[in-house]
Amino acid sequence: MRSDEGFAAVPRIAALRGGSREVIQSTLAEFAALGLRRGLRVAGMIEEVTDCSRGDCRSLALRDLTTGDLISISQDLGKGSEACNLDPAGLAAACAAVERAIEGGADFVILSKFGKLEVAHSGLLDAFRAAIIADLPIVTAVAPSHAEAWTDFAGALFTYVEPDMSRLDAWWWAAHDGAAAIAAE
């Protein structure tokens, strides 16, 4: 019996679903902090709302888990605009930062979500690819509206996990133990 047979049942990507954006991003932040306390090198981005002063909470940023920097991903489209205000330049900078962190050495990657831009082959998609190529565990979030595109992208590499620290940590240890067994062979 191969030691990686159990690992095959524990995909390297945990995709959170079943909670609000706030709950999911909070869970990702808490999991990143737990990883850092364990002495792990955490790469990735977590979404933060930076300005709700207008009442619409349309100012978003990504917190770089390696540097702590806040990268704006919103652009001001003017008063009354109803268009999507995501800033492609900010997202490109965030993606490049994650790729640099992976190249510099990371133990796992947290990416805020697989969303509409990733479905359209932009956003943080190259960061997802870099983490997969580096064979790193990934934690992300996927909204039900993007589940089909996510499955097309990630295939058998993922499992859904509820945004709950005990369930996420159980996934981590199962995936980590499987990776350790493969490395020992």
Secondary structure by P-SEA (a helix, b strand, c coil): cccaaaaaacccbbbbccccaaaaaaaaaaaaaaaaaacccccbbbbbbcccccccccbbbbbcccccbbbbcccccccccccccccaaaaaaaaaaaaaaaaacccbbbbccccccccccccaaaaaaaaaaabbbbbbcccccaaaaaaaaccccbbbbcccaaaaaaaaaaaaaaaaaaaac
